Amino acid sequence: MGNPKRWRQGALWLHVITSVGWMSQALTLFTLLTVSLTTSDAAIRLSATTMAHTLDNALLAPMANASAFTGLMLSASTAWGFYRHWWVLGKLVITLAQLYLGIFILSGALGDAATAAKAGDPTPTPVALAAGTALMAGAIAFQAWLSVAKPWNRTPWTPERPPKLPTAPTWVFAAIVIVPLFDIALSVWTGRPLPALSLVVLTAWLITRQVRRPVSAAR
């Protein structure tokens, strides 16, 4: 599989790039929705809401899926784990909350806003929707700060002398790099976000990691 250090650096680089892309696209959504809220021109309002909906479906959702996948896989593949440190647990909770809100609330609301604008609604964009995109960008920026500052102590669920979690084999880090790129290409081809392979690989590795843990601890 080549140099394991290079694959691990590549996985980390991809996580940073997709996270920055997620945040920048959330800021773009906020800008477009703000334009929709403040303009009196129906054509501009329609264009802004339609562009926001298209951006969310074609770019933001695949980028968010890739960012979440790489982040979860890095936690599951290194000694950081998921719940040993408050800052890691905080990132996990924020990521899962953003995925839920983005998939089940934001995307549907953007579609409704685009439909309302096409029907000539003079106020197709709820203020809460624009505020939500700003909060999304702010949450991603906060996660970036957590990654750099690594604040707070260990969680109370961490043993006093926790066994060191084994670093994943090289093929796992190679998968972290390759799988999101495949799913992004699949999303572009189908015209809708489809993190199909990411979900399969993440689930398989979490199960494998749980099976490997007792063996590693016994060593």
Buried (B, 14 or more C-beta within 10 A) or exposed (E): EEEBEBBBEBBBEBBBBBBBBBBBBBBBBBBBBBBBBEBEEEEEBBBBBBBBBBBBBBBBBBBBBBBBBBBBBBBBBBEBBBBBBBBBBBBBEBBEEBBEBBBEEBBEBBBBBBBBBEEEBEEBBBEEBBEBBBBBBBBBBEBBEBBEEEEEEEBEEBEEEEEEBBEBEBEBBBBBBBBBEBBBEBBBEEEEBBBBBBBEBBEEBBEEBEEBEEEEEEE
